[in-house]
Amino acid sequence: MSLRKKTLKFDFSLIFCMIGLFLIGIFNLYSITEGQSKSYLVSYQIVWFCLSLSIAFGFSFISSNNLLRYSYWIFFFNILLLILVLVLGKVGMGAQRWIGIGPIRIQPSEFMKLSLIFALARWFSEKSPDQSVSLKETLLPLAFVLPPMFLIYKQPDLGTSLILLIIYSFIIFYRGLHWKSIFKVAGLILLAGILMYSFLLKSYQKKRILTFLNPYEDAKDAGYNAIQSEIAIGSGLFWGKGFNKSSQASLNFLPEKHTDFVFSIFSEEHGFFGSVILIILFALLFYRLISIAKDANRIFDSIFVIGVVAIFFSHIFVNIGMVSGILPIVGLPLPFMSYGGSSLLLFGMCIGFVNSISTSRTIF
């Protein structure tokens, strides 16, 4: 496919969604940090987004055949990066998750979400091309899922390791897993969850789960963030307090308000109405992604796009759910809203690769 044809058939819908969400996010970040010690984050976020947008455009012109050809290489290279993190990684906030390249820190666990999609999409398209798969056919690909889950858990980063499991679940359900197999898989996941809670979770991770059930039991410590987040969302009422009028942000009642809890501040300032508008924009993004997956030319392409849907869905659902009090607190960014370079690059890559698939779909 020539560059000229790709340019003429370029799909701008995902790029427009990406830019629209970022503009909302950057104004929200400005409101959160304005007049405070972290006001410089706005400039950093703009730089990261420009790089992310450039990557989205650049990756849009990569042949979708190359995505298939180099899928396993991409996955195993990311595995090596995760091992390197445990050996030479930078430590921050009690976790060893970053690789330092001069003044820049990159978080390989973020990119493993996309790398896993590459590996699973190729596996299912080659080993199980039929629409319906058996339980055995879904267990073998766990060899791709479990090693990176373990490496990321050791950092420790429980939230990201569970995202890998969600991506895997989305893909096997999309491949038409039988209902009997679904119940068996659900039983295995439940058993694994019980064993993980009993033997693998650290004390602070168990405390997060117990605090989720009753945050007011430890309101000044483990339950503090959840309570302050609910106060922020509730005080916004229907229309919100207005731009740059968040008391939770200006008085620093809510920690990590520029990363994990950006939705809380957004809801406080723009209320229920603004939150619904934001969710509608996310829904439009999902609609476009699912449309591309449905009309894809190859099984690999459709599985890949469904994996990207899983990335966006898990981040949006878990982030909004945790700040609203319906899920335990975990460190997951809200796409294009939360501050963070690695996450912005990941989402830009996702948009770029899906655009590549969309372009190859419309050219024929």
N, C-alpha and C positions, 0 to 999 in steps of 0.2 A: 504494500500500500504506500503510495507516494506521500511526501510531506504535504503537498498541495491538496490532495484529496482529504487527508486528515484534517487540515486546517478548515476546509470548506464544510466538513461534517462535524466540526468540533461541538461538543455538547456543553453549553455554558450553564445549564441548570444547576448542577452541583456546585460549580464555582460561585454562582450567585448566592446560593444557600450558605456557602462557606463564608463569603464576604459579609453577608447580612448578619449572620450570627456573631462574627468577629466584631463588627461595628457596635453591636449591642454590648458585647463583652468588654470592649475597650473603654466605652463610656462608663460602664459599671465599675471597671477597675479603677478608672480615674476618680470616680466618686468615692470608692473605698479608700484610696491611698492619698487623696488630695490633702495637702497640708500636714502630712505625716512623714515619718522617716523612710517609708517605702514608696514614696511618690515616683522614684526613678524606675520602678517596675513597669510603668506605662510605656516608657521609651523602649525598654528591653522587650516588652511584649510586642510592640509594633515591629521591631527588627526581626524577632522570631517569626512573626506572621508573614512578613514580606518574604522571608526565606521559605516558609511553608507554602505560600502561594506560588512561588517560583518552582518549587518541587512539584506541586500539583500540576502546573502547566507542563513542566518538562516531562514528567512521568506519563502524561496523557498521550505523548507521541511515541512511547515505547510500544513495540509490537506485542500484541497479546500472546503471540506464539513464544516470545522470549520469556514471558511470565511463566509459562508451562515448562519451558526447557530448563530454566535455572531455579526452579522451585526448591528442590532438595538442597542445592548449594546454598541458597539464601538461608534456609532453616539451620543447616549445620554450622554455617558461619556465625549465626546468632547464638547458637549453643556455645561456641568457643568464646564469644564475648561474655556470656553469663559466667562461664568458668573463670575468665579473666577478672571479672568483677569480684569474685570471692577471693581471688589471690592478690590483686593489686588495686581493688576498687577504693574510691573515696568514701569516707564515713561522714554522714550528716544526720542529725536528729536521731541518733541511736541506730541507724541502719547503714549498711554497706551496699549501695545500689548504683553508684555512679562511676564512670570512667572519666578521668580528667585528661583533656587535651588542651594544654595551656590554660587559659582562663575559662575555657568552656567545659561544662560537665554534661555528659550524655548518659542517659539511663537505658541500657540495653533491654531491660525487661519490658519497656514500652513497645519496642520494635518486635519483641518476640510474639506479641499478639498477632501481628501481621505475618510474621515468618511462619507461625503455626498454620495460618490459613493457607499459605502457599503449599505446605507439605500435605495437609489434609485434602485440599482440593485436587492435587495431583494423585494422591493415593486412591481416593474414591472414584475419580474419573478413569483410572487405569485398571484398578483391581475390582471395582464394583460399578460398572457403567450403567447397570439397570437401575430404574427408579426406586425399586424396593430392595432393602438390604436386610440380611439376617442378623441375629444377635452376635454371631461369631464374627461377621464382617465388620461389626462396630467395635469389637474388643481389640482386634489386632492393631488398629491405628492408635490405641492408647500408648503404644510405644513412642509415638511422637509427642504425646501430651504429658505423660508423667515425668520424664527427665527434666524438662524446663520448669514444670510446676515445683519439683523438688529444689532445683537450683534457685528459683525465685523465692520460695518459702524460706530458704536458708539466709536470705539477705538481712532481715526478714521482711517479706512483703506478701502478707496473706491475701490482700485484696486482689492484687494483680495475678497471683497464682490461681485464684478462683475464677478470674475472667477467662483464663485459658480453658477451664472446664466448661464454662458457659458457651464459648465459641465451639468447642467440640459437640456440646449438646445441640446447639442450633443446627449444625451441619448434619448430624445423624438423624435428627427429626426431619429435616428437609429431604434427606435421601429416602424417606418413606419407611422408617422403622415400624415393624408390626406392633400392634397394641400390646400383645403379650410380652414382647421384648421391651416395650416402654416401661411396663410395670416391673419387669425384672431389673432394668437399668435403674429405675427409681429406687427400688429396694437396695441395690448395691450402693447407690449414692447416699441413701439414708444410713446404711451400715457404715460406710466410709466416714460420714460426718460424725457419727457417734464415736468411732475409734479415734478420729482426728481430735475431737474435743477432749477425749479421755487421756490420750497419750502424747499428742503432738503440739497442741496449742500451748503457748506460754501463758503465764498467769494474767498478764495485762490483757491478752486477747480474750481469755475467758471472762475477764471482768467487763470487757466491752459488751459481750453478749448478754451477761446478766444485767448490766446497766441499761441496755436497750429495753429490757422488759420492765424495768422500774428505775428510770433515771433519778428520781427524787430520793431514792434510798442513799445515794452518795452525791448530793447536789453540788457540793463544793469541790469535788474531785472528778471522778470518772464520768459522772452524769452532767457535768457543768456545760460542756459544749452542746450536748443535745438540748438541754433546757434553754440555753441562750439562743440557739438556732430557732427553736419553736417560738420563743418570744418575738424574735425578729420577724418571722413569717406572719405570726398572728397580729402583730401591731400594724402591719401594712393594710389590714382590712381590704376593702374592695379596690379603691383607687390608689392607695399607697401614700406615703408621707411626702413624696416628691424627690426629684433628683438632688443628690448630695445632701439629703436630710436624714440619713440613717443614724440614729442614736447608738445602735450597736457597733457601727463602724467608727464613728467619731470619738466615742468614749472607750473604744477598745474592749468592749465586753465579750466580743466573739473572736477567739483565736483563729488563725489560719483563714481569715475572711477573704483573702485574695486567691486562695486555692480551693480547698475543700468546700467552703461555705459561701461561695459567690452567689449561689441561688438564694440563700437566706437574705443577704443584703439587697439583692435585686427585688425580692418579694416585699421586703420592708419598704423600699422606696417606690415601687410601682404597683404594689398590691396584687389582688387576685386577677384583676384585668390584665396587667402587664405579664403576669406569670402565664396566663392562658395564651397570650399572643406569642410568647417565647416557645411554649410547648407546641403551638400550631406550626411554627417555623421548623422545629425539630420533626414534626409529623410530615411536613412537606419533603424534608430530606429523606425520611424513611420511604415515603411514597415513590420518590424518584429512584432510590436504590432498588426497591423491590420490582419496579417496572423494568429496570435494566436486567435484573436477574431473570425475570420471567421471559424476556425476549432474547436472551443470550444465545449465540450460535452453538456453543459447546457446553458440555457438562462441566468441564473445568471452570469455565467463565461463570456459570450460574452459581456453582458452589462457592467460588471465590467471593462473589458479591454478597452472598448470604452470610459468609464469614465476616465481611465488613459490616453488614447490618448488625451482626452479633456484637461487634466492638462498640458501635455507636449506641445500640440499645442498652447494653450492660452499663456503660458509663453514664448514660442519661438516667436510666431507671434507678440504678444504685445510688447515684449522687443525689438526685431529688428525693429518693426514698429515705436516705439516711438523714438528710437535713430536715426532713418533715417528720421524723420520728417513727417511720414505719419499717425501717431497716437499721441494723447496727451500724455504728460509725466505722467506716473504712476510708482509706485515703485514695479516692478515685476522682480525677478531675472531671468537670463538666465541659464537654467538647466546645472549643472556641470561646469559652467564657472564663475558665480558670486560668490563672497564670501558670506558665510552664513551657519551656522550650521543647523538651523531648516529646511531650504530648501533642503540641502543635505540629511538630514535624511528622509524628505518626498519623495524625488526622489528615494532613496535607498529602502524605503518601497514599493513604486510603482513597482519597478523592481522585488523585492522579491515576492510580491503577484502574479504578472503576471507570474513569473517563476513557482510558485506553480500550477497555472492553466495550464500552458504549460506542466508541468510534468504529471499532472493527465490526460491530453489529450493524451499524447504519450504512456502512460502505457497500454492502452486498445487496 
